[in-house]
Each structure stands twice: as structure tokens, then as C-alpha cells.
Amino acid sequence: MLLTIDIGNTETTAGLFDGETLRAHWRLTTTVARTADEMRVLLTQLVATEGIARGSVTGVALCSVVPPATQTVVDACDLAFGVTPVVVDSGSRLPITLDVDAPSTVGADRVVNTLAASQIYKRDCIIVDMGTATTYDCVSGNGSFFGGVIQPGVQTSASMLFAKTAMLPSTSRSTPLRAIGTNTADCIRAGVVFGTADSIDGLIGRIKAEWPHPETPYVVATGGLADTFRAFCTSFNEVDPVLTLKGLRLAYGIISND
């Protein structure tokens, strides 16, 4: 079985593949302070909860946008499973092209999303990845990443609002019933949820207007908040919260056979 790990700024997503089938997946808090031993215990426990022997894990693929956490997870996988992970980044030999000004600066998750989009959908795509930041990856059908957009993520924007305003209380990100709130909490919910949804739809509209190819891009949302915004964003063609894990599985197969 293949363990895939996507280390994000706020959350780390892990998935266990049996061939092409995703047997289990988990979301963890990204904690740089964890030691390799602590991470080893966590990973082995997660696998064990699915009734899978740790010896069944024969490969690990990971991508990371948190360099201080990367080596810890690599060491933890060595300790837990006796496997040295394949680390996927902008320098990996993959059938994609990073057609931007500074290819080496493209985040590893965006590299993996590009591979997933080109291999799975085989058409022009906009990948909207909703995490600490909301990123928009512009990918051609032949596997070229040619740019995109980065905006503050939902939680990032909301946290800044609460931190910078003395009179606005922190509130849950529950679904607002209407745009016009009649109390402070409902006003905040409407602003956070509807404001985010409309900004996503607006940016996708702008990206489509500048799209350099005649084909209309297919819009795929992924990341921890993709399901939450499925009902509010009219521009999503598909929602796949584990697209990055699928891309890691594909990357592992390509790199291992290289």
C-alpha cells in the first residue's frame, strides 16, 4: 500500500492507497514542533485504526510547503514503516511543464495538482485549492502549469478580521441563511461565507476571460474547505477534496518507474 502525505501550512492530509483505491484518509494539524518519534506514533496509530498492518505500507509519497516539517515526516516514515518517502516538488521529473517566470518557486502542492489535473481530466483546468491560502492553478490539457492566483484563505481572512477589530467577536463558520444579517454574528458569517464564494466566482470569471486557449477550462475545487463551499460557488464543475493525494499517487508511480 502507498501512504500519501500533503503537508500544508495549517493541515496535513494523509491518505492510504491500495492500488488506485483510497482506503482511508485523515486530516491532521500541521505542527512543526512534533518530533520524528511523535509523528511515527501518530502515523502508525492512524494506519492501525484501519486494521492495516504497518508492514503493508510499502511506499510513501509526500509534498510539503512547510520545509521545517518535511524532514521530520520523512524520518517518521523511515521509523514507522522502514520506507524512505519520495518527496515531490518543483524539481521532480514529471510529465508536466512549469511555464512560469520562476519554476523553482512553484509550491509542491501546485505541482502535484497540475499532475493530477492533466492525468485525470486530460483537459484545460482551473484547480481551486482551498486551504490556508486559496490558490488557483491554471493547467492546460497537456500538463502545462502557466500561472494562477493566490488569495488569503477563508480562515486566514476571518482570523485577521477578529484580530484587528476590537468589537467583533470570533464566531463559527456556520452556513448563513441570508446576506443581510440582523445581529453581529450573522453579519460576520454572511461576510465570510458569501464574500468568499463571490470572490472565488469572480476570480474564476476573470481567469476564464484571460484564458489563452479556445477550450473553456474545467473548474475543480479541492482542499479542506471545498465541500463547504460547493453549495455557494456557482463556478465549480467538480469538487474533489483529495485531488492532491491522487496526484501524489500518480507522481509516486511515475518517479518510482523512472
Backbone as numpy.savetxt, mean C-alpha at the origin, in Angstrom:
# Nx Ny Nz CAx CAy CAz Cx Cy Cz
5.43 -22.11 1.07 4.60 -20.91 1.07 5.47 -19.66 1.07
4.90 -18.60 0.54 5.63 -17.34 0.43 5.02 -16.31 1.37
5.85 -15.72 2.22 5.43 -14.62 3.09 5.81 -13.31 2.41
4.83 -12.42 2.26 5.08 -11.11 1.65 4.86 -10.05 2.71
5.74 -9.04 2.72 5.69 -8.01 3.77 5.88 -6.64 3.12
4.93 -5.75 3.36 4.99 -4.38 2.87 5.10 -3.46 4.08
6.29 -2.88 4.29 6.54 -2.03 5.46 6.23 -0.58 5.08
5.12 -0.08 5.62 4.73 1.30 5.38 5.07 2.18 6.56
4.86 3.48 6.41 5.22 4.42 7.48 4.40 4.21 8.74
3.13 3.87 8.59 2.25 3.68 9.74 1.94 2.22 9.99
1.66 1.48 8.93 1.30 0.07 9.06 2.21 -0.81 8.21
2.41 -2.02 8.69 3.09 -3.06 7.94 2.05 -4.12 7.58
1.93 -4.42 6.30 0.98 -5.43 5.85 1.75 -6.68 5.48
1.26 -7.82 5.95 1.91 -9.09 5.63 0.87 -10.06 5.08
1.30 -10.90 4.16 0.39 -11.88 3.59 1.12 -13.19 3.33
0.39 -14.28 3.44 0.97 -15.61 3.24 0.30 -16.25 2.02
1.11 -16.51 1.00 0.60 -17.09 -0.24 0.94 -18.57 -0.33
-0.05 -19.35 -0.73 0.14 -20.74 -1.10 -0.07 -20.79 -2.60
1.02 -20.75 -3.36 0.90 -20.57 -4.80 0.37 -19.18 -5.08
-0.72 -19.09 -5.84 -1.33 -17.79 -6.13 -2.42 -17.43 -5.13
-2.71 -18.32 -4.21 -3.80 -18.09 -3.24 -3.28 -17.41 -1.99
-3.91 -16.32 -1.62 -3.56 -15.62 -0.39 -4.28 -16.32 0.76
-3.52 -17.08 1.56 -4.11 -17.86 2.64 -4.51 -16.99 3.84
-3.71 -15.98 4.12 -3.98 -15.12 5.27 -3.24 -13.80 5.07
-3.76 -12.75 5.68 -3.02 -11.48 5.67 -3.35 -10.71 6.94
-2.39 -9.86 7.32 -2.47 -9.14 8.59 -1.97 -7.71 8.41
-2.49 -6.82 9.28 -1.99 -5.44 9.35 -1.40 -5.21 10.73
-0.16 -4.74 10.75 0.56 -4.50 12.00 0.96 -3.04 12.08
1.15 -2.55 13.28 1.70 -1.22 13.45 3.20 -1.26 13.13
3.65 -0.34 12.29 5.09 -0.25 12.00 5.78 0.39 13.21
6.65 -0.37 13.85 7.36 0.11 15.04 8.86 -0.08 14.84
9.55 1.01 14.59 10.99 0.94 14.35 11.73 0.42 15.59
11.14 0.66 16.77 11.81 0.28 18.02 11.83 -1.23 18.26
11.05 -2.01 17.52 11.07 -3.46 17.71 12.44 -4.03 17.37
12.86 -5.01 18.16 14.09 -5.73 17.83 13.77 -6.87 16.88
14.80 -7.45 16.30 14.60 -8.59 15.41 13.98 -9.77 16.16
14.36 -9.94 17.42 13.78 -11.02 18.22 12.29 -10.81 18.44
11.91 -9.56 18.74 10.49 -9.26 18.93 9.70 -9.49 17.65
10.26 -9.07 16.55 9.58 -9.26 15.26 9.50 -10.73 14.90
10.54 -11.48 15.24 10.53 -12.93 14.99 9.37 -13.59 15.71
9.18 -13.25 16.99 8.09 -13.83 17.77 6.74 -13.47 17.15
6.60 -12.21 16.74 5.33 -11.76 16.16 5.02 -12.51 14.87
6.00 -12.63 13.99 5.77 -13.31 12.71 5.45 -14.79 12.90
6.18 -15.45 13.79 5.92 -16.88 13.99 4.55 -17.10 14.62
4.12 -16.20 15.50 2.80 -16.33 16.11 1.69 -16.12 15.08
1.88 -15.15 14.19 0.87 -14.90 13.16 0.69 -16.12 12.27
1.81 -16.70 11.85 1.74 -17.89 11.00 1.10 -19.06 11.76
1.45 -19.19 13.03 0.92 -20.30 13.84 -0.58 -20.18 14.04
-1.10 -18.95 14.14 -2.54 -18.77 14.34 -3.35 -19.30 13.16
-2.72 -19.43 12.01 -3.40 -19.98 10.83 -3.23 -21.49 10.72
-2.60 -22.09 11.75 -2.40 -23.53 11.74 -1.33 -23.97 10.76
-0.39 -23.09 10.47 0.66 -23.37 9.48 2.00 -23.48 10.21
2.71 -24.55 9.96 4.03 -24.73 10.57 5.00 -23.72 9.96
5.87 -23.15 10.81 6.79 -22.13 10.29 7.74 -22.69 9.26
7.97 -24.01 9.29 8.82 -24.63 8.27 8.18 -24.62 6.89
6.88 -24.33 6.83 6.18 -24.27 5.53 6.52 -22.99 4.78
7.05 -21.99 5.49 7.43 -20.72 4.84 8.80 -20.90 4.21
8.83 -20.99 2.90 10.08 -21.26 2.18 10.64 -20.04 1.46
9.89 -18.94 1.48 10.37 -17.73 0.83 9.72 -16.51 1.44
10.43 -15.38 1.38 9.91 -14.11 1.88 10.27 -13.02 0.87
9.30 -12.18 0.56 9.54 -11.01 -0.28 9.04 -9.79 0.47
9.84 -8.74 0.49 9.38 -7.55 1.20 9.76 -6.28 0.45
8.97 -5.25 0.68 9.32 -3.90 0.23 9.12 -2.98 1.42
9.84 -1.87 1.43 9.82 -1.00 2.60 10.07 0.45 2.21
9.33 1.34 2.88 9.61 2.77 2.77 10.11 3.31 4.10
10.49 2.39 5.01 11.01 2.77 6.32 12.37 2.09 6.51
13.44 2.69 6.00 14.76 2.04 6.05 15.18 1.53 7.42
14.92 2.25 8.53 15.35 1.72 9.83 14.67 0.41 10.21
13.51 0.14 9.64 12.79 -1.09 9.98 13.15 -2.25 9.06
13.73 -1.95 7.92 13.94 -2.99 6.90 14.86 -4.10 7.39
16.03 -3.74 7.89 17.00 -4.76 8.31 16.47 -5.57 9.49
15.71 -4.93 10.36 15.12 -5.66 11.49 14.21 -6.78 11.00
13.38 -6.47 10.01 12.45 -7.47 9.47 13.22 -8.55 8.72
14.25 -8.16 7.98 15.08 -9.14 7.28 15.69 -10.12 8.29
16.27 -9.59 9.35 16.88 -10.44 10.38 15.84 -11.32 11.06
14.65 -10.76 11.30 13.58 -11.53 11.95 13.15 -12.71 11.10
13.06 -12.51 9.80 12.67 -13.61 8.90 13.74 -14.70 8.87
15.01 -14.29 8.92 16.11 -15.26 9.01 15.97 -16.10 10.28
15.67 -15.43 11.40 15.54 -16.12 12.68 14.31 -17.01 12.73
13.20 -16.50 12.20 11.93 -17.21 12.31 11.81 -18.38 11.36
12.26 -18.19 10.12 12.00 -19.18 9.08 13.25 -19.73 8.41
14.41 -19.19 8.79 15.64 -19.63 8.14 15.71 -19.22 6.69
15.05 -18.11 6.36 14.95 -17.64 4.98 15.43 -16.18 4.91
16.29 -15.87 3.97 16.70 -14.50 3.73 15.74 -13.86 2.73
15.05 -12.80 3.11 14.04 -12.21 2.22 14.63 -11.60 0.95
13.84 -11.62 -0.10 14.10 -10.85 -1.31 13.54 -9.45 -1.07
14.41 -8.45 -1.09 13.99 -7.07 -0.85 13.80 -6.39 -2.20
12.58 -5.95 -2.45 12.23 -5.34 -3.73 12.28 -3.83 -3.60
13.00 -3.18 -4.51 13.07 -1.72 -4.51 13.27 -1.23 -5.94
13.61 0.04 -6.08 13.72 0.64 -7.42 14.89 0.06 -8.22
15.82 -0.62 -7.56 16.95 -1.22 -8.27 16.73 -2.67 -8.66
15.59 -3.23 -8.31 15.33 -4.65 -8.61 15.14 -4.86 -10.12
15.58 -6.03 -10.57 15.45 -6.38 -11.99 14.04 -6.93 -12.24
13.18 -6.03 -12.71 11.79 -6.37 -12.96 11.39 -5.89 -14.35
10.37 -6.48 -14.95 9.94 -6.09 -16.30 9.09 -4.82 -16.29
9.62 -3.78 -15.66 8.95 -2.48 -15.63 9.99 -1.41 -15.91
9.50 -0.21 -16.22 10.38 0.93 -16.49 9.97 2.08 -15.58
10.93 2.68 -14.90 10.67 3.85 -14.07 11.03 5.08 -14.89
10.07 5.57 -15.66 10.30 6.64 -16.62 10.01 7.99 -15.98
10.82 8.31 -14.95 10.68 9.56 -14.22 12.05 10.20 -14.06
12.09 11.42 -13.51 13.34 12.17 -13.44 14.41 11.47 -12.62
14.04 10.89 -11.49 15.01 10.24 -10.60 14.48 8.86 -10.22
14.70 7.85 -11.05 14.14 6.51 -10.80 14.51 5.93 -9.45
15.71 6.24 -8.96 16.15 5.64 -7.70 15.37 6.15 -6.50
14.63 7.25 -6.66 13.87 7.81 -5.55 12.42 7.30 -5.49
12.03 6.48 -6.45 10.66 5.95 -6.46 10.50 4.97 -5.30
9.48 5.16 -4.49 9.25 4.29 -3.34 9.06 2.84 -3.73
9.54 1.95 -2.88 9.47 0.52 -3.18 8.03 0.05 -3.37
7.10 0.60 -2.60 5.70 0.20 -2.74 5.14 0.60 -4.10
5.60 1.75 -4.62 5.14 2.20 -5.93 5.75 1.33 -7.04
6.96 0.87 -6.83 7.58 -0.08 -7.77 6.76 -1.35 -7.83
6.40 -1.86 -6.67 5.63 -3.11 -6.60 4.23 -2.93 -7.18
3.61 -1.78 -6.90 2.30 -1.51 -7.47 2.35 -1.43 -8.99
3.42 -0.86 -9.51 3.58 -0.79 -10.97 3.65 -2.19 -11.56
4.43 -3.06 -10.95 4.53 -4.44 -11.43 3.17 -5.12 -11.36
2.47 -4.98 -10.23 1.17 -5.63 -10.07 0.18 -5.15 -11.12
0.13 -3.84 -11.34 -0.83 -3.29 -12.31 -0.55 -3.80 -13.72
0.72 -3.80 -14.10 1.06 -4.20 -15.47 0.88 -5.69 -15.69
1.13 -6.49 -14.67 1.03 -7.95 -14.82 -0.41 -8.45 -14.66
-1.17 -7.81 -13.80 -2.53 -8.28 -13.51 -3.55 -7.69 -14.49
-3.47 -6.38 -14.71 -4.49 -5.71 -15.53 -4.09 -5.56 -16.99
-2.80 -5.50 -17.24 -2.27 -5.42 -18.61 -2.92 -4.28 -19.41
-3.09 -3.16 -18.74 -3.66 -1.99 -19.38 -3.20 -0.75 -18.61
-3.42 0.43 -19.18 -3.08 1.66 -18.47 -3.88 1.74 -17.17
-3.20 2.10 -16.09 -3.84 2.13 -14.78 -3.42 3.35 -13.98
-4.32 3.79 -13.12 -3.98 4.70 -12.03 -4.18 3.91 -10.74
-3.11 3.71 -9.99 -3.19 2.99 -8.73 -3.25 4.01 -7.60
-4.34 4.02 -6.87 -4.51 4.94 -5.74 -4.25 4.14 -4.46
-3.13 4.42 -3.81 -2.71 3.68 -2.62 -2.94 4.57 -1.39
-3.89 4.16 -0.55 -4.33 5.00 0.56 -3.70 4.54 1.87
-2.64 5.22 2.27 -1.96 4.92 3.51 -1.64 6.20 4.25
-0.44 6.29 4.84 -0.01 7.51 5.52 -0.06 8.68 4.54
0.38 8.42 3.31 0.15 9.32 2.19 -0.79 8.62 1.22
-1.52 9.40 0.45 -2.29 8.83 -0.65 -1.50 9.07 -1.92
-1.07 7.99 -2.55 -0.26 8.12 -3.76 -1.06 7.68 -4.98
-0.77 8.30 -6.09 -1.40 8.00 -7.36 -0.29 7.59 -8.32
-0.26 6.33 -8.72 0.77 5.82 -9.61 0.22 5.71 -11.02
0.87 6.37 -11.95 0.45 6.34 -13.35 1.27 5.27 -14.07
0.59 4.22 -14.52 1.26 3.05 -15.07 0.68 2.72 -16.44
1.55 2.53 -17.42 1.09 2.14 -18.75 0.92 0.63 -18.82
0.20 0.19 -19.82 -0.06 -1.23 -19.98 1.19 -2.06 -20.19
2.26 -1.43 -20.66 3.51 -2.17 -20.89 4.47 -2.08 -19.71
3.99 -1.58 -18.56 4.80 -1.60 -17.35 5.68 -0.40 -17.15
5.29 0.74 -17.65 6.07 1.97 -17.44 5.39 2.82 -16.36
6.15 3.12 -15.30 5.69 4.07 -14.29 6.20 5.44 -14.74
5.28 6.35 -15.08 5.74 7.61 -15.65 5.34 8.83 -14.81
5.01 8.59 -13.56 4.76 9.72 -12.67 3.53 9.50 -11.81
3.11 10.55 -11.13 1.95 10.44 -10.28 1.80 11.63 -9.36
1.11 11.39 -8.27 0.80 12.44 -7.29 0.98 11.85 -5.90
1.44 12.68 -4.97 1.49 12.30 -3.56 0.77 13.39 -2.77
-0.23 12.98 -1.98 -0.92 13.95 -1.12 -0.98 13.39 0.31
-1.18 14.23 1.30 -1.29 13.71 2.66 -2.43 12.70 2.77
-2.20 11.64 3.53 -3.23 10.64 3.71 -4.35 11.13 4.62
-5.40 10.34 4.70 -6.58 10.73 5.47 -6.23 10.97 6.93
-5.58 9.98 7.54 -5.23 10.10 8.95 -4.22 11.21 9.19
-3.30 11.38 8.25 -2.28 12.42 8.39 -2.92 13.80 8.41
-3.85 14.04 7.49 -4.53 15.33 7.42 -5.37 15.57 8.67
-6.11 14.53 9.09 -6.96 14.68 10.27 -6.13 14.94 11.52
-5.03 14.24 11.68 -4.17 14.42 12.85 -3.60 15.83 12.90
-3.23 16.37 11.73 -2.71 17.73 11.68 -3.79 18.74 12.07
-5.03 18.47 11.62 -6.14 19.35 11.97 -6.33 19.40 13.48
-6.33 18.23 14.12 -6.55 18.18 15.57 -5.37 18.78 16.33
-4.17 18.59 15.80 -2.98 19.09 16.49 -2.88 20.61 16.44
-3.39 21.21 15.38 -3.20 22.64 15.16 -4.40 23.49 15.55
-5.50 22.87 15.97 -6.68 23.64 16.34 -7.06 23.34 17.78
-7.03 24.35 18.62 -7.26 24.15 20.05 -8.70 23.78 20.37
-9.65 24.22 19.56 -11.07 24.05 19.89 -11.74 22.88 19.17
-11.00 22.17 18.31 -11.61 21.05 17.58 -11.18 19.74 18.21
-12.14 18.95 18.69 -11.79 17.68 19.34 -11.47 16.59 18.32
-10.57 15.70 18.68 -10.32 14.53 17.85 -11.57 13.67 17.86
-11.94 13.15 16.69 -13.17 12.37 16.59 -12.95 11.15 15.73
-13.82 10.18 15.82 -13.67 8.95 15.04 -13.95 9.21 13.57
-13.38 8.35 12.71 -13.58 8.48 11.27 -14.78 7.61 10.85
-15.93 7.84 11.48 -17.13 7.10 11.11 -17.79 7.76 9.91
-18.72 7.04 9.29 -19.33 7.52 8.06 -20.28 8.68 8.35
-20.08 9.83 7.72 -21.02 10.93 7.91 -22.31 10.66 7.13
-23.42 11.14 7.65 -24.71 10.93 6.99 -25.01 12.02 5.97
-24.43 13.20 6.15 -24.70 14.32 5.25 -23.51 15.28 5.29
-23.46 16.16 4.30 -22.34 17.09 4.22 -22.47 18.22 5.25
-23.69 18.64 5.52 -23.88 19.75 6.46 -24.03 19.19 7.86
-23.00 19.36 8.67 -23.05 18.87 10.03 -23.74 19.85 10.95
-24.41 19.33 11.99 -25.09 20.19 12.95 -24.41 20.20 14.31
-23.26 19.53 14.40 -22.42 19.60 15.59 -20.98 19.47 15.15
-20.06 19.80 16.03 -18.65 19.86 15.65 -18.14 18.52 15.14
-18.49 17.43 15.83 -18.00 16.11 15.43 -18.47 15.75 14.03
-19.75 16.00 13.72 -20.27 15.68 12.38 -19.64 16.58 11.32
-19.37 17.82 11.67 -18.70 18.73 10.72 -17.32 18.19 10.37
-16.60 17.71 11.38 -15.26 17.17 11.14 -15.34 15.91 10.30
-16.26 15.01 10.64 -16.40 13.76 9.87 -16.69 14.06 8.41
-17.60 14.98 8.16 -17.94 15.32 6.78 -16.73 15.90 6.05
-16.00 16.75 6.73 -14.82 17.35 6.10 -13.76 16.33 5.78
-13.50 15.43 6.73 -12.46 14.43 6.53 -12.85 13.43 5.44
-14.06 12.85 5.55 -14.46 11.78 4.63 -14.83 12.33 3.26
-15.79 13.27 3.22 -16.22 13.80 1.93 -15.11 14.63 1.28
-14.38 15.38 2.11 -13.28 16.18 1.55 -12.22 15.30 0.91
-11.89 14.18 1.57 -10.91 13.26 1.00 -11.44 12.63 -0.28
-12.68 12.15 -0.25 -13.25 11.50 -1.43 -13.27 12.44 -2.63
-13.71 13.67 -2.40 -13.80 14.62 -3.51 -12.42 15.01 -4.02
-11.44 15.09 -3.12 -10.09 15.43 -3.58 -9.51 14.28 -4.41
-9.81 13.04 -4.01 -9.33 11.90 -4.80 -9.97 11.91 -6.17
-11.29 12.06 -6.22 -11.98 12.09 -7.53 -11.48 13.27 -8.38
-11.25 14.41 -7.73 -10.76 15.58 -8.48 -9.38 15.36 -9.05
-8.47 14.78 -8.26 -7.12 14.53 -8.75 -7.12 13.49 -9.86
-7.95 12.46 -9.71 -8.03 11.45 -10.78 -8.54 12.09 -12.06
-9.50 13.01 -11.95 -9.97 13.73 -13.14 -8.86 14.53 -13.80
-8.04 15.19 -13.00 -6.93 15.96 -13.55 -5.90 15.05 -14.22
-5.62 13.92 -13.56 -4.65 12.98 -14.14 -5.16 12.44 -15.47
-6.43 12.08 -15.52 -7.00 11.56 -16.78 -6.94 12.61 -17.88
-7.14 13.88 -17.51 -7.10 14.95 -18.51 -5.71 15.11 -19.11
-4.67 14.73 -18.34 -3.29 14.85 -18.83 -2.75 13.51 -19.34
-3.56 12.47 -19.33 -3.06 11.14 -19.68 -2.47 11.15 -21.09
-1.25 10.64 -21.26 -0.57 10.78 -22.54 -0.95 9.74 -23.59
-1.79 8.80 -23.24 -2.17 7.73 -24.17 -3.67 7.81 -24.47
-4.08 7.30 -25.62 -5.51 7.38 -25.97 -6.42 6.53 -25.08
-5.87 5.46 -24.48 -6.68 4.58 -23.64 -7.03 5.26 -22.31
-8.28 5.16 -21.90 -8.68 5.69 -20.59 -8.13 4.78 -19.50
-7.39 5.32 -18.54 -6.79 4.47 -17.51 -7.83 3.85 -16.58
-7.53 2.64 -16.13 -8.35 1.90 -15.18 -7.90 2.28 -13.78
-8.83 2.63 -12.90 -8.48 3.15 -11.58 -8.66 2.05 -10.53
-7.56 1.70 -9.86 -7.57 0.66 -8.84 -7.15 1.28 -7.52
-7.98 1.13 -6.50 -7.66 1.64 -5.17 -7.12 0.50 -4.31
-6.10 0.80 -3.53 -5.52 -0.20 -2.64 -5.10 0.48 -1.35
-4.59 -0.29 -0.42 -4.15 0.27 0.86 -5.21 0.10 1.94
-4.83 0.45 3.15 -5.66 0.18 4.31 -7.01 0.88 4.32
-7.13 2.02 3.64 -8.38 2.77 3.68 -9.19 2.66 2.39
-8.75 1.84 1.47 -9.43 1.74 0.17 -10.87 1.27 0.33
-11.09 0.25 1.14 -12.45 -0.25 1.33 -13.36 0.80 1.94
-12.82 1.58 2.87 -13.62 2.62 3.53 -14.16 3.62 2.53
-13.33 3.97 1.54 -13.71 5.03 0.60 -14.34 4.50 -0.69
-14.54 3.19 -0.76 -15.18 2.60 -1.93 -16.54 3.26 -2.21
-17.30 3.52 -1.15 -18.65 4.05 -1.30 -18.70 5.54 -1.62
-17.57 6.24 -1.41 -17.58 7.69 -1.56 -16.85 8.19 -2.80
-15.96 7.40 -3.36 -15.19 7.81 -4.54 -15.84 7.23 -5.80
-16.29 8.09 -6.66 -16.99 7.64 -7.87 -16.03 7.21 -8.97
-14.75 7.52 -8.80 -13.79 7.27 -9.88 -13.11 5.91 -9.79
-13.32 5.15 -8.71 -12.69 3.84 -8.58 -13.37 2.83 -9.51
-12.58 2.15 -10.31 -13.11 1.02 -11.09 -13.03 -0.28 -10.31
-12.07 -0.36 -9.41 -11.87 -1.58 -8.63 -11.16 -1.24 -7.34
-11.45 -2.02 -6.29 -10.76 -1.88 -5.01 -10.11 -3.20 -4.67
-8.80 -3.17 -4.47 -8.05 -4.37 -4.10 -7.08 -4.01 -2.98
-7.49 -4.18 -1.71 -6.66 -3.75 -0.59 -5.30 -4.44 -0.51
-5.14 -5.60 -1.15 -3.88 -6.36 -1.04 -3.10 -6.37 -2.36
-3.31 -5.37 -3.19 -2.62 -5.33 -4.49 -1.10 -5.36 -4.31
-0.58 -4.63 -3.32 0.87 -4.58 -3.12 1.42 -5.95 -2.75
0.69 -6.70 -1.92 1.12 -8.05 -1.58 1.14 -8.94 -2.82
0.17 -8.78 -3.69 0.14 -9.55 -4.94 1.35 -9.18 -5.80
1.69 -7.89 -5.81 2.87 -7.46 -6.57 4.14 -8.05 -6.01
4.23 -8.17 -4.69 5.41 -8.79 -4.08 5.52 -10.26 -4.46
4.39 -10.95 -4.53 4.42 -12.35 -4.96 4.95 -12.46 -6.39
4.48 -11.58 -7.25 4.96 -11.59 -8.63 6.45 -11.25 -8.70
6.87 -10.25 -7.94 8.27 -9.86 -7.94 9.18 -10.98 -7.46
8.73 -11.68 -6.43 9.53 -12.80 -5.91 9.74 -13.86 -6.98
8.68 -14.20 -7.69 8.80 -15.21 -8.75 9.76 -14.78 -9.84
9.70 -13.51 -10.22 10.57 -13.02 -11.29 12.03 -12.98 -10.84
12.27 -12.42 -9.65 13.65 -12.26 -9.17 14.26 -13.64 -8.86
13.49 -14.53 -8.28 14.02 -15.85 -7.93 14.41 -16.67 -9.15
13.74 -16.42 -10.26 14.01 -17.17 -11.49 14.98 -16.46 -12.41
15.45 -15.29 -11.98 16.36 -14.49 -12.83 17.75 -15.16 -12.89
